[in-house]
């Protein structure tokens, strides 16, 4: 009986960890857990020759970049300027 209780607590802890850290959750678990936010595939943020921030789906070859992940329900478009 104690073994079942211990396994239940362990499994519950793992599921809680995956639920609170969705980037580390395996994709097959993400589909199973309710309310998990979907993340886009990695995007790459870098600055062009004019200093403008660019976000692309492929990393630039000749400059440094940061890997960024967004939730699929996040608006990543820059605001319009008047």
C-alpha positions in Angstrom: 0.0 0.0 0.0 2.8 2.4 0.9 4.4 1.7 -2.5 1.3 2.8 -4.3 1.0 6.0 -2.3 4.7 6.8 -2.9 4.3 6.2 -6.6 1.2 8.3 -6.7 3.0 11.2 -5.0 6.0 10.8 -7.3 3.9 10.8 -10.4 1.8 13.8 -9.2 5.0 15.7 -8.5 6.4 15.0 -12.0 3.1 16.1 -13.6 3.0 19.3 -11.4 6.5 20.1 -12.4 5.7 19.6 -16.2 2.6 21.7 -15.8 4.4 24.6 -14.2 7.4 24.5 -16.6 5.8 23.9 -20.0 9.0 24.4 -22.0 10.5 21.3 -20.3 7.4 19.2 -20.9 7.7 16.5 -23.5 5.4 17.1 -26.5 3.5 13.9 -25.9 2.6 15.1 -22.4 1.7 18.6 -23.5 -1.2 17.2 -25.6 -2.4 15.2 -22.6 -2.4 17.8 -19.9 -5.3 20.2 -19.8 -4.7 23.9 -20.3 -1.1 23.7 -21.4 0.0 26.6 -23.5 1.4 25.7 -26.9 4.7 27.2 -27.7 6.0 28.1 -31.2 9.1 26.5 -32.5 12.3 28.5 -31.7 12.6 32.0 -33.1 15.8 34.0 -33.5 16.1 37.6 -32.4 19.0 39.7 -33.8 19.9 43.2 -34.9 20.4 44.1 -38.6 23.0 46.6 -40.0 20.8 49.6 -39.1 20.3 48.4 -35.5 16.7 47.3 -36.0 15.6 44.2 -34.1 14.7 41.3 -36.4 12.8 38.1 -35.4 13.1 35.3 -37.9 12.5 31.5 -38.0 16.1 30.9 -39.2 19.2 32.0 -37.4 21.4 34.6 -39.2 24.8 33.2 -40.2 27.0 36.3 -39.8 25.8 37.8 -36.5 25.0 36.9 -32.9 21.4 36.1 -32.0 19.1 35.1 -29.1 16.8 32.1 -29.2 13.3 33.1 -28.2 10.2 31.1 -27.6 6.7 32.5 -27.7 3.4 31.1 -26.6 1.2 30.4 -29.7 -1.5 32.8 -28.4 1.0 35.8 -27.9 1.0 38.7 -30.3 4.6 39.3 -31.4 3.9 41.9 -34.0 5.4 45.3 -33.1 2.9 48.1 -32.4 2.1 50.5 -35.2 3.8 53.8 -35.1 1.8 56.9 -36.1 
